[in-house]
Amino acid sequence: MATKSFTTDMKFSRKSVTNLLSALENNKKPNINKSIKASNVSDISEIRSMFSKKGNK
């Protein structure tokens, strides 16, 4: 089963070849910025409440 992935024949149509060529010619860098809201936690009681079980507050 593992060698099947190496021996699979790929079939291309005109549309898939055109899309492949346009993807290879595209030299723009992807936008990988994610906006994540974060805040610093320095109070020990806040840290304990984040990691404690709900019933043990």
KOLVEXMAR-344721 format. One record per residue: y, x, z of N, C-alpha, C in turn; residue in one letter. Coordinates in steps of 0.001 Angstrom, whole numbers, plus 500000, padded with zeros to 6 digits. Example, Ala and Ser with C-alpha at 12.3 -4.5 7.8 and 13.67 -1.06 7.14 Angstrom:
REM KOLVEXMAR-344721
494310513190507800495500512300507800496700513200507800A497750512850507080498940513670507140500030512900507870S
REM end
This chain:
REM KOLVEXMAR-344721
498808500811500000500000500000500000501261500859500000M501266501965500730502475502783500824502818503435499491A501798503781498696502080504426497414502522503436496346T502346502156496579502752501169495587504258501215495353K505033501444496389506484501496496229506916502671495360S506115503730495301506455504883494477506019504706493035F505085503826492794504565503667491437505063502405490755T505970501666491376506472500438490792507375500746489607T507132500068488498507978500234487315509191499334487432D510343499884487136511571499112487176511873498598485776M512261497346485692512631496767484409514102496395484462K514847496839483474516274496574483420516599495663482254F517527494772482476518057493954481391519431494502481025S520034493971479985521374494431479601522375494215480730R522276493060481377523223492743482444523052493683483632K521817493964484019521607494834485168522037496269484864S521847496729483637522280498076483270523804498151483272V524457497113482776525918497077482775526453497105484198T525854496316485074526275496306486476526011497644487156N524888498279486839524570499585487415525581500626486963L525921500633485688526891501601485177528271501387485787L528682500138485926530001499889486523530014500291487993S528906500122488693528833500545490095528873502063490208A528221502761489280528219504220489316529583504801488940L530317504100488077531633504579487655532711504284488690E532450503365489579533435502985490586533514504086491634N534678504715491761534801505827492711535693505469493888N535912504177494145536698503774495302535870503938496571K536530504350497627535839504458498913535790503080499557K534684502736500200534590501423500846535476501348502083P535945500158502380536750499928503577535799499619504733N535660500565505659534698500398506747535373500192508094I536663499893508088537376499668509349537012498313509918N536674498310511183536378497066511883537375496922513016K537938495751513141538875495545514248538103494973515430S538017495756516465537279495373517666538255495399518833I538298494305519563539154494259520740538431494953521890K539107495913522486538514496660523595539571496879524660A539118497017525865540034497328526959539345498279527928S540154499081528599539618500016529584539350499283530894N538187499570531463537822498981532747537685500118533738V538517500092534784538448501163535775538140500641537178S538218499344537362537945498760538666536429498662538877D535928499201539966534487499240540237533903497834540353I534647496923540950534125495562541092533977494876539729S534873495183538799534744494625537443533504495163536748E533272496454536904532095497085536295530820496500536887I530781496328538195529596495750538841529361494321538369R530448493540538214530278492150537774529793492074536328S530146493053535501529674493056534116528176493309534035M527651494154534925526245494540534844525346493849535856F525887492999536682525041492296537647524542490988537048S523461490488537621522949489207537181523889488110537625K523865486972536942524801485888537225524674485357538653K523478485314539202523270484763540530523604485724541657G523783487027541353523994488028542398525446488468542520N526406487636542319527805488045542399528303488118543781K
REM end
